[in-house]
Amino acid sequence: MEEILKLVETDVARALKVLTAQQKPKEKLTALRNEFREIQRDDRETQIGKIQKDKLVKSKNVVAVRIPIPMQNKIVSTATAFEVGAPITINPSEENDLSEEILRLWKNNRINSVLPKLIRLQKSELQCALLFTIKDIKPNTVFNKILGTNKNKDINIKVLENKNGVMSPYFDSFGSMTAFVWEFSTKNSEGKEVKNAWIYTETTIYKCSNSSGTLSFDEKQVHGFGKIPVVYFSQDKQEWFNAEKMIDRLEVTISKLGASNDYSGHPLLKLIGNVQGAPDKDEDGKAFICDIQIDQETGKEMRSDVQFLTNDNAPESVRLEIDNLLKFIYSLTSTPDISFDNIKGLGNVTGVALKIMFLDAMIKAQMNNEELNRPSIERIINVFIAGNVTSTNTKYKSISESTYFDVQFNSIIPDDLNTTVETLTKAVESGITSQKTAVEILGLTDSNSDELEQIQSEKETVVVE
């Protein structure tokens, strides 16, 4: 790694070729972003943009029916909500100045609000990142007074996403990220576009740009964290990958059904024989005059008639295909169909029954939280701690080794409070669990210790009276 970093200062192009070799394919990321954000459907051969083609009929261009159905957005949004839709709780191993500072940074940087965006980007565009910076705070400002006396530095965050630049993590043979490259464009004072490449290592930022005409090394700075100040969010496949072809087929089927309805979905009027007195379309009491004629040769009656042409064969097979496609799309992506039509008849469902109904989505969320989200969130906390002990609050270094946080993921499914209280009451009365554990499980207050003291105080008051 040291050889590559030395190369940055002499030959940036060669160094970047090595450091960006592990980046995800740009074409793939662009296609996913267009499919998810712009609802474009012309990347795969199975999509409506490729199958439903415009036709030239009698020198007139007939635009094909193309109806995109953003199931991708539904799948990603629902999965994100089950994982981090409810605010995450971080519990310190001990209460000290450092843990209070980390909780303040967590709140001030609105991490619980930023996380859903990060997870949504990860699921739809395969990657994003959270960049940490140390900002100088001017003295005698309101913000400075809130932070406390002699506070002159603070930690801020910024979300990096594919639409704003190119990110390239560099992993060693053990899978540890030893460098991170962020390539982006800015405008100089003359309005000319300048391409930048910033390389983050454990201690330093190497800044490169083409401001001089060619891409070259500009400067290096100590970022003040003691570890790479980036949390990289990534997954290998888009969230809807398992149902990708079925989503394409659903859109094609719906589009073809729409085209069929345009052609034959509305009844046509068929006139047989000599029909007179056709009424206006807005006329009330419509009537047709149908005459009767006798064939001079055969003597048979020839009656005029009026009929409507309709499609007598209901598209049952189309309806069956659509129903099956929707069923498998929801099932294979572990996405519950929580549309109004599906939940309006549930009635009074207990919390346990509700969780069983959403068990598939909850299992998926639990697996993703443990495999992907927990390491990322723990790294956010670790970068906050590193920034404190290295730059903003070096006096906390002595307590940093004993300070760690437990990450608790919370569910968006409402709890059945009555059932929980009844169960815990019986458990406490029978001696199976303690009152302290019961209060922690209920989680109705911010401070469990204060709640227990208040309960004990009220008990003593009742006894005295």
C-alpha positions as CSV (number, residue, x, y, z in Angstrom):
1,M,0.0,0.0,0.0
2,E,2.9,2.4,0.8
3,E,4.3,1.9,-2.7
4,I,0.9,2.9,-4.3
5,L,0.6,6.0,-2.1
6,K,4.1,7.1,-3.1
7,L,3.1,6.6,-6.7
8,V,0.2,9.0,-6.2
9,E,2.6,11.9,-5.8
10,T,4.5,11.0,-9.0
11,D,2.1,9.3,-11.4
12,V,-1.5,9.7,-10.4
13,A,-2.9,7.9,-13.4
14,R,-1.0,4.7,-12.7
15,A,-1.9,4.9,-9.0
16,L,-5.6,5.4,-9.7
17,K,-5.6,2.5,-12.1
18,V,-4.6,0.2,-9.2
19,L,-6.8,1.8,-6.6
20,T,-10.0,1.8,-8.7
21,A,-9.6,-1.7,-10.1
22,Q,-12.2,-3.1,-7.6
23,Q,-14.9,-0.5,-8.3
24,K,-18.3,-1.7,-9.4
25,P,-19.1,-1.5,-13.2
26,K,-20.2,2.1,-14.0
27,E,-22.6,0.9,-16.8
28,K,-24.4,-1.4,-14.4
29,L,-24.7,1.3,-11.7
30,T,-26.1,3.8,-14.3
31,A,-28.6,1.2,-15.6
32,L,-29.8,0.4,-12.1
33,R,-30.2,4.1,-11.2
34,N,-32.2,4.8,-14.4
35,E,-34.4,1.7,-13.8
36,F,-35.1,2.7,-10.2
37,R,-35.2,6.5,-10.3
38,E,-36.1,7.4,-13.8
39,I,-38.4,4.3,-14.4
40,Q,-36.6,3.5,-17.6
41,R,-37.3,0.2,-19.2
42,D,-34.9,-0.2,-22.2
43,D,-31.8,-1.9,-20.7
44,R,-32.7,-5.7,-20.8
45,E,-34.1,-7.6,-23.7
46,T,-37.1,-8.7,-21.6
47,Q,-38.2,-5.1,-20.8
48,I,-41.1,-3.3,-22.4
49,G,-38.7,-0.8,-24.0
50,K,-37.3,-3.6,-26.1
51,I,-40.4,-5.7,-26.7
52,Q,-43.2,-3.1,-27.1
53,K,-41.9,-1.3,-30.2
54,D,-43.5,1.5,-32.2
55,K,-44.8,0.6,-35.6
56,L,-45.2,2.4,-38.9
57,V,-48.8,1.9,-40.2
58,K,-49.8,3.6,-43.5
59,S,-47.0,6.2,-43.1
60,K,-48.2,7.0,-39.5
61,N,-46.1,6.2,-36.5
62,V,-48.2,4.2,-34.0
63,V,-46.7,4.5,-30.5
64,A,-46.7,1.1,-28.6
65,V,-48.3,0.9,-25.2
66,R,-45.6,0.8,-22.5
67,I,-46.7,0.7,-18.9
68,P,-43.9,0.6,-16.3
69,I,-44.9,-0.8,-13.0
70,P,-42.3,0.3,-10.4
71,M,-42.3,-2.9,-8.3
72,Q,-38.6,-2.2,-7.8
73,N,-39.5,0.9,-5.7
74,K,-42.1,-1.0,-3.7
75,I,-39.6,-3.8,-2.9
76,V,-36.8,-1.5,-1.9
77,S,-39.0,0.9,0.2
78,T,-40.6,-2.0,2.1
79,A,-37.4,-3.8,2.8
80,T,-35.7,-0.5,4.0
81,A,-38.7,0.2,6.3
82,F,-38.5,-3.3,7.9
83,E,-34.8,-2.9,8.5
84,V,-34.2,0.7,9.6
85,G,-37.7,2.3,9.3
86,A,-37.9,2.5,13.1
87,P,-35.1,4.6,14.7
88,I,-32.1,2.5,15.8
89,T,-31.1,2.6,19.5
90,I,-27.5,2.6,20.5
91,N,-26.8,1.7,24.1
92,P,-23.4,2.6,25.6
93,S,-21.5,0.1,27.7
94,E,-21.1,2.8,30.3
95,E,-22.2,6.4,30.8
96,N,-19.2,8.7,30.5
97,D,-18.2,11.9,28.7
98,L,-17.3,10.0,25.5
99,S,-20.5,8.1,25.3
100,E,-22.5,11.3,25.8
101,E,-20.5,12.9,23.0
102,I,-21.2,10.0,20.6
103,L,-24.9,10.2,21.4
104,R,-24.8,13.9,20.7
105,L,-23.1,13.4,17.4
106,W,-25.5,10.6,16.5
107,K,-28.4,13.0,17.2
108,N,-27.0,16.2,15.7
109,N,-26.0,14.4,12.5
110,R,-29.5,12.9,12.3
111,I,-28.1,9.4,11.7
112,N,-31.5,7.7,12.2
113,S,-32.8,9.9,9.4
114,V,-29.8,9.4,7.1
115,L,-29.8,5.6,7.5
116,P,-33.0,4.9,5.4
117,K,-31.5,6.9,2.5
118,L,-28.2,5.0,2.8
119,I,-29.9,1.6,2.9
120,R,-32.3,2.5,0.0
121,L,-29.3,3.6,-2.1
122,Q,-27.5,0.4,-1.2
123,K,-30.4,-1.8,-2.2
124,S,-31.2,0.0,-5.5
125,E,-27.8,1.2,-6.7
126,L,-25.6,-1.4,-5.0
127,Q,-23.5,1.2,-3.2
128,C,-23.2,4.5,-1.4
129,A,-20.9,5.9,1.3
130,L,-20.9,8.1,4.4
131,L,-18.0,10.6,4.5
132,F,-16.9,12.1,7.8
133,T,-15.2,15.5,8.1
134,I,-13.9,17.6,11.0
135,K,-15.2,21.2,10.8
136,D,-13.8,24.2,12.6
137,I,-16.3,26.0,14.7
138,K,-16.1,29.8,15.1
139,P,-15.9,30.9,18.8
140,N,-18.8,32.8,20.5
141,T,-21.4,31.4,18.2
142,V,-24.7,30.0,19.4
143,F,-23.7,26.6,18.2
144,N,-20.5,26.8,20.0
145,K,-22.2,27.7,23.3
146,I,-24.5,24.7,22.9
147,L,-21.6,22.4,22.4
148,G,-19.8,23.7,25.5
149,T,-16.9,25.9,26.4
150,N,-13.7,25.7,24.4
151,K,-15.4,23.6,21.7
152,N,-13.7,24.5,18.5
153,K,-14.1,21.4,16.3
154,D,-17.0,19.2,15.4
155,I,-17.7,16.1,13.2
156,N,-20.0,16.3,10.2
157,I,-21.2,13.7,7.7
158,K,-22.0,13.7,4.0
159,V,-23.7,11.1,1.9
160,L,-21.8,10.0,-1.3
161,E,-23.9,8.6,-4.1
162,N,-23.4,7.4,-7.6
163,K,-25.1,10.4,-9.3
164,N,-22.5,12.8,-7.8
165,G,-19.3,10.9,-8.5
166,V,-17.5,7.6,-8.7
167,M,-16.5,5.7,-5.5
168,S,-13.8,3.0,-5.4
169,P,-13.0,1.1,-2.2
170,Y,-9.7,-0.6,-2.2
171,F,-9.6,-3.9,-0.2
172,D,-6.5,-5.9,0.8
173,S,-6.2,-9.6,0.5
174,F,-7.9,-10.0,3.9
175,G,-11.0,-8.0,2.8
176,S,-10.1,-4.9,4.9
177,M,-10.6,-1.5,3.2
178,T,-7.2,0.2,3.1
179,A,-8.1,3.1,0.8
180,F,-11.1,4.8,-0.6
181,V,-11.2,6.9,-3.8
182,W,-13.9,9.5,-4.4
183,E,-13.9,11.0,-8.0
184,F,-16.1,14.0,-8.6
185,S,-16.3,17.2,-10.6
186,T,-16.5,20.8,-9.5
187,K,-16.5,24.2,-11.3
188,N,-13.6,26.7,-10.9
189,S,-13.9,30.4,-10.7
190,E,-14.0,30.6,-14.5
191,G,-16.9,28.1,-14.7
192,K,-14.7,25.4,-16.2
193,E,-15.2,21.8,-15.1
194,V,-12.5,20.4,-12.9
195,K,-12.2,16.7,-12.2
196,N,-11.0,15.7,-8.7
197,A,-9.8,12.5,-7.2
198,W,-9.5,12.3,-3.5
199,I,-7.8,9.3,-1.9
200,Y,-8.6,8.6,1.7
201,T,-6.2,6.4,3.9
202,E,-6.1,5.9,7.6
203,T,-4.5,9.2,8.3
204,T,-4.3,11.2,5.1
205,I,-6.3,12.7,2.2
206,Y,-4.4,12.8,-1.1
207,K,-6.0,15.4,-3.3
208,C,-5.6,15.2,-7.1
209,S,-7.2,17.2,-9.9
210,N,-6.8,18.3,-13.5
211,S,-6.9,22.0,-12.6
212,S,-3.5,22.4,-14.2
213,G,-4.6,20.8,-17.5
214,T,-3.7,17.2,-16.7
215,L,-4.6,15.0,-13.7
216,S,-1.9,15.5,-11.1
217,F,-1.2,15.4,-7.4
218,D,-2.1,18.7,-5.6
219,E,-1.6,18.2,-1.9
220,K,-2.2,15.9,1.0
221,Q,-3.9,16.6,4.3
222,V,-4.2,14.9,7.7
223,H,-8.0,14.3,8.1
224,G,-7.8,13.8,11.9
225,F,-9.6,10.5,12.4
226,G,-6.9,7.9,12.7
227,K,-8.9,5.5,10.4
228,I,-10.4,5.9,6.9
229,P,-13.3,8.4,7.5
230,V,-15.7,6.6,5.2
231,V,-18.3,4.0,5.8
232,Y,-19.0,2.1,2.6
233,F,-22.4,0.5,2.1
234,S,-22.5,-2.2,-0.5
235,Q,-24.3,-5.3,-1.7
236,D,-23.7,-7.6,-4.7
237,K,-27.2,-7.7,-6.3
238,Q,-30.1,-5.2,-6.5
239,E,-32.9,-6.0,-4.1
240,W,-35.3,-7.1,-6.8
241,F,-32.8,-9.4,-8.5
242,N,-34.6,-12.6,-7.7
243,A,-37.8,-11.3,-9.3
244,E,-36.3,-9.2,-12.1
245,K,-37.5,-11.3,-15.1
246,M,-41.0,-11.6,-13.5
247,I,-41.3,-7.9,-13.1
248,D,-40.3,-7.5,-16.8
249,R,-43.0,-10.0,-17.8
250,L,-45.6,-8.3,-15.6
251,E,-45.0,-5.0,-17.3
252,V,-45.1,-6.6,-20.8
253,T,-48.3,-8.4,-20.0
254,I,-50.0,-5.3,-18.6
255,S,-48.8,-3.3,-21.6
256,K,-50.1,-5.9,-24.1
257,L,-53.4,-6.0,-22.3
258,G,-53.6,-2.2,-22.6
259,A,-52.9,-2.3,-26.3
260,S,-55.5,-5.1,-26.7
261,N,-58.1,-3.0,-24.9
262,D,-57.3,0.0,-27.1
263,Y,-58.0,-2.2,-30.1
264,S,-61.0,-4.3,-29.1
265,G,-61.9,-3.4,-25.5
266,H,-64.7,-1.0,-26.4
267,P,-67.8,-2.3,-28.3
268,L,-68.2,-1.6,-32.0
269,L,-71.5,-1.1,-33.8
270,K,-72.2,-3.5,-36.6
271,L,-75.0,-2.6,-39.0
272,I,-76.6,-5.5,-41.1
273,G,-78.6,-4.6,-44.1
274,N,-80.4,-1.3,-44.7
275,V,-80.5,0.5,-41.4
276,Q,-81.8,4.1,-41.2
277,G,-82.2,6.8,-38.6
278,A,-79.0,6.3,-36.6
279,P,-79.3,8.7,-33.6
280,D,-76.7,11.1,-32.4
281,K,-74.4,9.8,-29.6
282,D,-75.8,12.3,-27.1
283,E,-79.5,11.7,-28.0
284,D,-81.8,10.2,-25.5
285,G,-84.3,7.4,-26.5
286,K,-82.0,6.1,-29.2
287,A,-83.7,4.0,-31.9
288,F,-82.8,2.5,-35.3
289,I,-85.1,1.9,-38.2
290,C,-84.5,-1.6,-39.6
291,D,-86.4,-2.5,-42.7
292,I,-87.5,-5.9,-44.0
293,Q,-87.0,-6.9,-47.6
294,I,-88.1,-9.9,-49.7
295,D,-85.7,-11.6,-52.0
296,Q,-87.4,-11.7,-55.4
297,E,-85.8,-15.0,-56.4
298,T,-86.1,-17.0,-53.2
299,G,-89.0,-15.3,-51.5
300,K,-87.0,-15.2,-48.2
301,E,-87.1,-12.3,-45.8
302,M,-84.0,-10.3,-45.4
303,R,-84.0,-8.4,-42.1
304,S,-81.8,-5.5,-41.2
305,D,-80.1,-5.6,-37.8
306,V,-77.9,-3.7,-35.4
307,Q,-75.4,-5.5,-33.2
308,F,-72.5,-4.5,-30.9
309,L,-69.2,-6.3,-31.4
310,T,-67.6,-7.2,-28.1
311,N,-64.9,-9.6,-26.9
312,D,-66.9,-12.5,-25.6
313,N,-63.8,-14.3,-24.4
314,A,-62.7,-12.7,-21.1
315,P,-58.9,-12.7,-20.8
316,E,-58.9,-15.2,-17.9
317,S,-55.5,-16.6,-18.8
318,V,-54.1,-13.0,-18.7
319,R,-55.6,-12.4,-15.3
320,L,-54.2,-15.7,-14.0
321,E,-50.7,-14.8,-15.3
322,I,-50.8,-11.4,-13.6
323,D,-52.0,-12.8,-10.3
324,N,-49.3,-15.5,-10.3
325,L,-46.6,-13.0,-11.3
326,L,-47.6,-10.7,-8.5
327,K,-47.7,-13.6,-6.0
328,F,-44.2,-14.8,-6.9
329,I,-42.7,-11.3,-7.0
330,Y,-43.9,-10.6,-3.5
331,S,-42.9,-14.0,-2.3
332,L,-39.4,-14.3,-3.7
333,T,-38.5,-10.8,-2.6
334,S,-40.0,-11.4,0.9
335,T,-42.2,-8.3,0.4
336,P,-45.5,-8.3,2.1
337,D,-48.4,-7.0,0.0
338,I,-49.8,-4.5,2.5
339,S,-52.2,-2.7,0.1
340,F,-55.5,-1.4,1.5
341,D,-57.5,-4.2,-0.2
342,N,-55.4,-6.8,1.6
343,I,-55.6,-5.4,5.1
344,K,-59.0,-3.8,5.2
345,G,-60.7,-7.0,6.4
346,L,-58.2,-8.0,9.1
347,G,-60.1,-6.5,12.0
348,N,-58.6,-6.6,15.5
349,V,-55.4,-8.6,15.0
350,T,-53.1,-9.3,18.0
351,G,-49.4,-8.2,17.9
352,V,-48.3,-11.9,17.8
353,A,-50.6,-12.7,14.8
354,L,-49.4,-9.5,13.0
355,K,-45.8,-10.5,13.4
356,I,-46.5,-14.0,12.1
357,M,-48.2,-12.5,9.0
358,F,-45.0,-10.5,8.3
359,L,-42.6,-13.2,9.4
360,D,-41.1,-13.6,6.0
361,A,-40.2,-9.9,5.7
362,M,-39.0,-9.9,9.4
363,I,-36.7,-12.8,8.7
364,K,-35.2,-11.0,5.7
365,A,-34.7,-7.8,7.7
366,Q,-33.1,-9.7,10.6
367,M,-30.6,-11.4,8.2
368,N,-29.7,-8.2,6.4
369,N,-29.4,-6.3,9.7
370,E,-26.9,-8.8,11.0
371,E,-25.0,-9.4,7.8
372,L,-24.8,-5.9,6.3
373,N,-26.3,-3.2,8.5
374,R,-24.8,-3.9,11.9
375,P,-21.2,-3.8,10.7
376,S,-21.9,-0.5,8.9
377,I,-23.6,1.1,11.9
378,E,-20.9,-0.1,14.3
379,R,-18.3,1.4,11.9
380,I,-20.2,4.8,12.0
381,I,-19.8,4.7,15.8
382,N,-16.2,3.7,15.6
383,V,-15.4,6.6,13.2
384,F,-17.1,9.0,15.6
385,I,-15.0,7.7,18.5
386,A,-11.8,7.8,16.4
387,G,-12.5,11.4,15.4
388,N,-13.0,12.4,19.1
389,V,-9.9,10.7,20.5
390,T,-7.7,11.9,17.6
391,S,-8.8,15.4,17.1
392,T,-11.9,16.9,18.7
393,N,-11.7,15.6,22.3
394,T,-8.3,13.9,22.8
395,K,-8.8,13.9,26.5
396,Y,-11.3,11.0,26.0
397,K,-8.7,8.6,24.8
398,S,-8.2,7.1,28.2
399,I,-11.8,6.0,28.4
400,S,-12.2,5.0,24.7
401,E,-11.0,1.4,25.2
402,S,-13.8,0.7,27.7
403,T,-16.5,2.5,25.8
404,Y,-18.5,0.6,23.2
405,F,-22.1,0.6,22.0
406,D,-24.7,-2.1,21.5
407,V,-26.8,-1.6,18.3
408,Q,-30.4,-2.4,18.7
409,F,-32.7,-2.6,15.7
410,N,-36.3,-1.8,16.3
411,S,-39.4,-3.0,14.5
412,I,-41.9,-0.9,12.6
413,I,-44.7,-3.4,13.4
414,P,-46.8,-2.0,16.3
415,D,-46.6,-3.9,19.5
416,D,-49.7,-5.3,21.3
417,L,-49.1,-3.4,24.5
418,N,-51.9,-5.0,26.4
419,T,-50.7,-8.5,25.7
420,T,-47.1,-7.5,26.6
421,V,-48.0,-5.9,29.9
422,E,-50.2,-8.9,30.9
423,T,-47.4,-11.3,30.1
424,L,-44.7,-9.3,31.9
425,T,-47.0,-8.8,34.9
426,K,-47.5,-12.5,35.3
427,A,-43.8,-13.2,34.8
428,V,-42.8,-10.7,37.5
429,E,-45.5,-12.0,39.9
430,S,-44.4,-15.6,39.4
431,G,-40.7,-14.7,39.9
432,I,-39.7,-15.8,36.4
433,T,-38.2,-12.3,35.6
434,S,-37.3,-9.2,37.5
435,Q,-39.1,-5.9,37.5
436,K,-35.9,-4.3,36.0
437,T,-36.1,-6.7,33.0
438,A,-39.8,-6.0,32.6
439,V,-39.3,-2.2,32.5
440,E,-36.5,-2.7,29.9
441,I,-38.6,-4.9,27.7
442,L,-41.5,-2.4,27.7
443,G,-39.1,0.5,26.9
444,L,-41.7,3.2,27.6
445,T,-39.1,5.6,29.0
446,D,-35.7,7.0,28.0
447,S,-34.2,6.1,31.3
448,N,-35.0,2.7,32.8
449,S,-33.1,3.5,36.0
450,D,-35.2,6.6,36.6
451,E,-38.4,4.7,36.0
452,L,-37.4,2.0,38.5
453,E,-36.6,4.7,41.1
454,Q,-40.0,6.3,40.5
455,I,-41.8,2.9,40.8
456,Q,-40.0,2.3,44.1
457,S,-40.8,5.8,45.3
458,E,-44.5,5.4,44.6
459,K,-44.6,2.1,46.4
460,E,-43.0,3.7,49.5
461,T,-45.5,6.5,49.4
462,V,-48.4,4.1,49.3
463,V,-47.0,2.2,52.3
464,V,-46.6,5.4,54.3
465,E,-50.1,6.5,53.6
